[in-house]
Amino acid sequence: MTDAILPLRDAETPLRTEPTVKAASRTAERATVKLIYVAGYGRSGTTLIDIALGEHPAIMGAGEVTTLARHVWDKDEYCACGARVRDCPEWKAIVTRWTQGEPEGFLAGYRRTQKWTEALVAPGRLFRLPGWQDHRRRTVKLLRGMAMVSGRPILVDSSKLPGRAFALAAMPGIDLHVVHVVRDGRGVAWSLMKGHRQSVEKGVQRELRPKPLLYTALRWSMVNLAAEWLCRRVGPGRSIRVRYEDFVDDPRGEIGRIVALVGETPHLPAADLAPFEPQHQVAGSRHRMQKSLTIRGDDKWKREMPGWKQRLFAFLCGPLLRRYGYALRSGDAS
């Protein structure tokens, strides 16, 4: 990359190359990072959208970036490329750049500050407590390093929870755009009623126990309302809502809407294309560990979920279901 942008040296200009490199590096380290944050509830297709966006040559689909310091790096979990994250050339270079010049125990300290800056109601962020400035600087440093190492100026963080995005929105140096992903909550609830055993190689880092319907109904409502609040915070010109059902019906079309939000144009036609290929997503759903995937909708819940459970969820979450365009009675169009 360096050879492609530097002038050829000759006898009259023997010292111009090194200052040019340093100047370019300093410029990159001060550059504003354009970030697409995918917010929403689990089992709603956020990882699939991350993977699809990552196929664009200007976009790095990074997965759930918040987990990098929380557990991915310490536990040496798998990158979507198939390598352990510490053996993945891309993430190894990113973390090396990120930790350079930082004190011993940096990641543990950063992990602690995440707890009181990335929650939805986070005292560290809201009251700018000591440590907030360092956390802000280090977060921007990580994102700039990701853009520099990947060579892609736009990043995707599909960490989902709105609290992290509120923190990112308060950080100068980040040009934040939000994609609020919603899925019919009954499909989410039915999916979460099925647990998954731990299988590190398949991207399931810990055992996922079944969640009761009432728990999911409450959390689904809270997270989506917070995501709406987040979209109002960043403004209509920097946020978009994408329904899972629309995405799986027309993934290229919905991805086109998202890339237009950040000033890019779709780089591929809408039909007759090979399956999507995960690249360097960390954490997220187990789909990221597939070599390639064809995106198909999952509406088995309409046939398999007991009717009384569907009706109970619709009773509890009816206003939000209607707001997002979902029919309340089974069999109606949505």
C-alpha positions as CSV (number, residue, x, y, z in Angstrom):
1,M,0.0,0.0,0.0
2,T,2.8,2.4,0.9
3,D,4.7,1.9,-2.4
4,A,1.5,2.8,-4.3
5,I,1.1,6.2,-2.8
6,L,4.7,7.5,-2.4
7,P,6.8,9.2,-5.0
8,L,9.9,7.5,-6.3
9,R,13.1,8.6,-4.6
10,D,16.0,10.0,-6.4
11,A,19.3,11.6,-5.5
12,E,17.8,15.1,-5.2
13,T,15.0,14.1,-2.9
14,P,16.5,11.5,-0.6
15,L,14.5,12.4,2.5
16,R,11.0,13.1,1.3
17,T,9.6,9.6,1.6
18,E,9.7,9.2,5.4
19,P,8.1,12.6,6.2
20,T,5.4,11.8,3.7
21,V,4.6,8.5,5.4
22,K,4.5,10.1,8.8
23,A,2.3,12.9,7.6
24,A,-0.1,10.4,6.0
25,S,-0.2,8.3,9.2
26,R,-0.9,11.4,11.4
27,T,-3.7,12.4,9.0
28,A,-5.3,8.9,9.2
29,E,-5.0,8.9,13.0
30,R,-6.9,12.1,13.2
31,A,-9.5,11.2,10.6
32,T,-13.2,11.0,11.4
33,V,-14.5,7.4,11.3
34,K,-17.7,6.7,9.4
35,L,-19.5,4.0,11.4
36,I,-22.7,2.1,10.7
37,Y,-24.1,0.8,14.0
38,V,-26.7,-2.0,13.8
39,A,-29.1,-1.8,16.7
40,G,-31.9,-4.2,17.7
41,Y,-32.7,-7.3,19.6
42,G,-31.0,-10.7,19.3
43,R,-32.2,-13.3,16.7
44,S,-33.3,-10.4,14.4
45,G,-30.8,-10.8,11.6
46,T,-28.2,-8.3,12.8
47,T,-25.3,-10.5,12.0
48,L,-26.6,-11.3,8.6
49,I,-26.9,-7.6,7.8
50,D,-23.3,-7.1,9.1
51,I,-22.1,-9.9,6.7
52,A,-24.0,-8.5,3.7
53,L,-22.7,-5.0,4.3
54,G,-19.2,-6.3,4.6
55,E,-19.2,-7.4,1.0
56,H,-19.1,-3.8,-0.1
57,P,-15.5,-2.8,-1.0
58,A,-15.7,0.3,1.1
59,I,-17.1,-1.3,4.2
60,M,-15.6,-3.6,6.9
61,G,-18.2,-5.8,8.6
62,A,-16.6,-6.2,12.0
63,G,-19.3,-8.0,14.0
64,E,-20.0,-7.1,17.6
65,V,-17.1,-4.9,18.3
66,T,-18.1,-4.3,22.0
67,T,-17.2,-8.0,22.6
68,L,-13.6,-7.6,21.5
69,A,-12.4,-6.4,24.9
70,R,-15.2,-8.1,26.9
71,H,-14.3,-11.7,26.0
72,V,-13.3,-12.3,22.4
73,W,-9.6,-11.4,22.7
74,D,-9.0,-12.8,26.1
75,K,-10.6,-16.1,25.3
76,D,-9.1,-16.2,21.8
77,E,-12.5,-16.9,20.2
78,Y,-13.0,-17.5,16.5
79,C,-13.1,-14.9,13.8
80,A,-15.5,-15.5,10.9
81,C,-12.5,-16.1,8.6
82,G,-12.1,-19.4,10.5
83,A,-9.0,-18.5,12.5
84,R,-8.7,-17.9,16.2
85,V,-8.9,-14.1,16.6
86,R,-5.2,-13.9,17.8
87,D,-4.1,-15.8,14.7
88,C,-6.3,-13.7,12.3
89,P,-3.9,-11.3,10.6
90,E,-6.5,-8.6,10.4
91,W,-7.5,-8.6,14.1
92,K,-4.0,-9.2,15.3
93,A,-2.8,-6.1,13.5
94,I,-5.8,-4.1,14.8
95,V,-5.3,-5.0,18.4
96,T,-1.5,-4.5,18.2
97,R,-2.1,-1.0,16.9
98,W,-4.8,-0.4,19.5
99,T,-2.8,-1.4,22.5
100,Q,0.5,0.3,21.4
101,G,1.5,2.9,24.0
102,E,-1.2,1.8,26.4
103,P,-0.4,0.7,30.0
104,E,-0.2,-2.9,31.2
105,G,-3.6,-4.3,31.9
106,F,-5.1,-2.0,29.3
107,L,-7.8,-4.4,28.1
108,A,-9.0,-5.2,31.6
109,G,-9.3,-1.5,32.4
110,Y,-11.1,-0.8,29.1
111,R,-13.5,-3.6,29.9
112,R,-14.3,-2.1,33.2
113,T,-15.1,1.3,31.7
114,Q,-17.4,-0.3,29.2
115,K,-19.7,-1.3,32.0
116,W,-20.4,2.2,33.1
117,T,-20.2,4.0,29.7
118,E,-22.1,1.6,27.4
119,A,-25.2,0.8,29.4
120,L,-28.4,2.5,28.4
121,V,-28.3,4.6,31.6
122,A,-24.6,4.9,32.1
123,P,-23.3,7.3,34.8
124,G,-19.8,7.5,33.4
125,R,-21.2,8.7,30.1
126,L,-24.1,10.9,31.4
127,F,-22.0,12.7,34.0
128,R,-18.6,12.6,32.2
129,L,-17.0,10.9,35.2
130,P,-13.2,10.5,35.4
131,G,-12.2,7.9,32.9
132,W,-14.7,8.9,30.3
133,Q,-12.2,10.9,28.3
134,D,-9.7,8.0,28.2
135,H,-12.4,5.6,27.2
136,R,-13.6,7.9,24.5
137,R,-10.0,8.3,23.1
138,R,-9.3,4.6,23.2
139,T,-12.6,3.7,21.5
140,V,-11.9,6.1,18.7
141,K,-8.3,4.8,18.5
142,L,-9.7,1.3,18.0
143,L,-12.1,2.3,15.2
144,R,-9.5,4.3,13.4
145,G,-7.1,1.3,13.6
146,M,-9.8,-0.9,12.1
147,A,-10.3,1.4,9.2
148,M,-6.5,1.7,8.6
149,V,-5.8,-2.0,8.8
150,S,-8.7,-3.1,6.7
151,G,-8.3,-0.4,4.2
152,R,-12.0,0.3,4.3
153,P,-13.2,3.7,5.4
154,I,-16.6,2.6,6.6
155,L,-17.1,0.3,9.5
156,V,-20.0,-1.8,10.7
157,D,-20.5,-2.5,14.4
158,S,-23.4,-4.9,15.0
159,S,-23.2,-4.9,18.8
160,K,-27.0,-4.4,18.9
161,L,-27.5,-2.8,22.3
162,P,-28.5,0.9,22.0
163,G,-26.5,2.0,25.1
164,R,-23.2,1.5,23.2
165,A,-24.4,3.6,20.3
166,F,-25.4,6.4,22.7
167,A,-21.8,6.3,23.9
168,L,-20.4,6.3,20.3
169,A,-22.7,9.3,19.5
170,A,-21.1,11.3,22.3
171,M,-17.6,10.7,20.9
172,P,-16.0,13.4,18.6
173,G,-14.3,11.7,15.7
174,I,-17.1,9.3,15.0
175,D,-19.6,9.9,12.2
176,L,-22.4,7.7,13.4
177,H,-25.2,6.2,11.4
178,V,-27.8,3.8,12.9
179,V,-29.6,0.9,11.4
180,H,-32.5,-0.1,13.6
181,V,-33.3,-3.8,12.8
182,V,-36.7,-5.1,13.8
183,R,-38.2,-8.6,13.5
184,D,-41.7,-9.8,14.4
185,G,-41.3,-10.4,18.2
186,R,-43.1,-13.7,18.0
187,G,-40.4,-15.0,15.7
188,V,-37.8,-13.7,18.1
189,A,-39.5,-15.3,21.1
190,W,-39.9,-18.7,19.4
191,S,-36.3,-18.7,18.4
192,L,-35.2,-17.8,21.9
193,M,-37.3,-20.6,23.4
194,K,-34.8,-23.0,21.7
195,G,-31.4,-23.2,23.5
196,H,-28.1,-24.0,21.9
197,R,-25.2,-26.0,23.4
198,Q,-21.8,-24.5,23.5
199,S,-19.8,-25.2,20.3
200,V,-16.9,-22.8,20.0
201,E,-16.0,-23.9,16.5
202,K,-19.5,-23.2,15.3
203,G,-19.6,-19.7,16.8
204,V,-21.6,-20.6,19.9
205,Q,-19.2,-19.4,22.6
206,R,-21.3,-20.4,25.6
207,E,-24.4,-22.4,26.2
208,L,-27.5,-20.5,25.3
209,R,-30.4,-21.4,27.5
210,P,-34.0,-21.1,26.4
211,K,-35.7,-17.8,27.3
212,P,-39.4,-17.6,28.6
213,L,-41.9,-15.7,26.4
214,L,-42.6,-13.0,29.1
215,Y,-38.9,-12.3,29.4
216,T,-38.5,-11.9,25.7
217,A,-41.6,-9.8,25.3
218,L,-40.3,-7.3,27.9
219,R,-36.8,-7.2,26.6
220,W,-37.9,-7.0,22.9
221,S,-40.1,-4.0,23.7
222,M,-37.4,-2.2,25.8
223,V,-34.6,-2.6,23.3
224,N,-36.7,-1.5,20.3
225,L,-38.0,1.5,22.2
226,A,-34.4,2.4,23.1
227,A,-33.4,2.0,19.5
228,E,-36.1,4.4,18.4
229,W,-34.9,6.9,21.0
230,L,-31.4,6.4,19.6
231,C,-32.6,7.1,16.0
232,R,-34.2,10.3,17.2
233,R,-30.9,11.2,18.9
234,V,-28.8,10.9,15.7
235,G,-31.5,12.3,13.5
236,P,-33.6,11.1,10.5
237,G,-30.8,11.7,8.0
238,R,-28.4,9.4,9.9
239,S,-30.8,6.5,10.8
240,I,-32.9,4.0,9.0
241,R,-35.2,1.1,10.1
242,V,-34.9,-2.3,8.4
243,R,-37.4,-5.1,9.0
244,Y,-35.8,-8.6,9.1
245,E,-38.7,-9.9,6.9
246,D,-38.0,-7.2,4.2
247,F,-34.3,-7.9,4.3
248,V,-34.6,-11.7,3.8
249,D,-37.0,-11.1,0.9
250,D,-34.7,-8.6,-0.8
251,P,-31.3,-8.5,0.8
252,R,-29.6,-6.6,-2.0
253,G,-32.3,-3.9,-2.0
254,E,-32.2,-3.4,1.7
255,I,-28.5,-3.2,1.7
256,G,-28.7,-0.6,-1.0
257,R,-30.9,1.5,1.3
258,I,-28.3,1.2,4.1
259,V,-25.2,2.1,2.0
260,A,-27.1,5.1,0.5
261,L,-27.4,6.3,4.1
262,V,-23.6,6.7,4.3
263,G,-23.2,8.2,0.8
264,E,-22.2,5.0,-1.0
265,T,-23.8,3.3,-4.0
266,P,-24.5,-0.5,-4.3
267,H,-21.5,-2.2,-5.8
268,L,-23.4,-5.3,-7.1
269,P,-26.5,-5.9,-9.2
270,A,-29.6,-7.2,-7.4
271,A,-29.9,-10.7,-8.8
272,D,-28.0,-13.8,-9.9
273,L,-25.2,-13.5,-7.4
274,A,-23.2,-16.0,-5.4
275,P,-24.0,-16.5,-1.7
276,F,-22.7,-14.0,0.9
277,E,-19.3,-14.8,2.4
278,P,-18.5,-13.9,6.0
279,Q,-15.1,-12.2,6.4
280,H,-13.9,-10.9,9.8
281,Q,-16.9,-10.6,12.0
282,V,-16.3,-11.3,15.7
283,A,-19.1,-12.6,18.0
284,G,-22.6,-12.5,16.7
285,S,-24.8,-15.4,15.5
286,R,-23.4,-18.8,14.5
287,H,-24.2,-18.0,10.8
288,R,-20.9,-16.1,10.6
289,M,-18.9,-19.3,10.9
290,Q,-20.3,-20.6,7.6
291,K,-18.0,-20.4,4.6
292,S,-20.9,-19.0,2.6
293,L,-24.6,-18.5,3.2
294,T,-27.7,-17.8,1.2
295,I,-30.0,-15.6,3.2
296,R,-33.5,-17.1,3.6
297,G,-36.3,-16.1,5.9
298,D,-37.2,-18.1,8.9
299,D,-41.0,-18.0,9.6
300,K,-41.4,-21.5,11.1
301,W,-42.8,-19.8,14.2
302,K,-46.0,-19.1,12.3
303,R,-46.6,-22.9,12.0
304,E,-44.8,-24.3,15.0
305,M,-45.4,-21.7,17.8
306,P,-48.5,-22.6,19.8
307,G,-51.4,-20.3,19.0
308,W,-51.9,-19.2,22.6
309,K,-48.3,-18.1,22.8
310,Q,-48.6,-16.1,19.6
311,R,-51.8,-14.4,21.0
312,L,-50.1,-13.7,24.4
313,F,-47.2,-12.0,22.8
314,A,-49.5,-10.0,20.5
315,F,-51.5,-8.9,23.6
316,L,-48.4,-7.8,25.4
317,C,-46.6,-6.1,22.5
318,G,-49.4,-5.2,20.2
319,P,-48.7,-1.5,19.9
320,L,-45.1,-2.0,18.8
321,L,-46.0,-4.9,16.5
322,R,-48.5,-2.6,14.7
323,R,-46.0,0.2,14.6
324,Y,-43.6,-2.0,12.8
325,G,-46.2,-3.2,10.3
326,Y,-46.9,-6.7,11.7
327,A,-50.4,-8.2,11.8
328,L,-51.6,-9.2,15.2
329,R,-53.6,-12.2,14.1
330,S,-51.9,-15.3,12.6
331,G,-52.6,-15.6,8.8
332,D,-53.1,-11.9,8.2
333,A,-50.6,-10.2,5.9
334,S,-47.7,-8.2,7.5
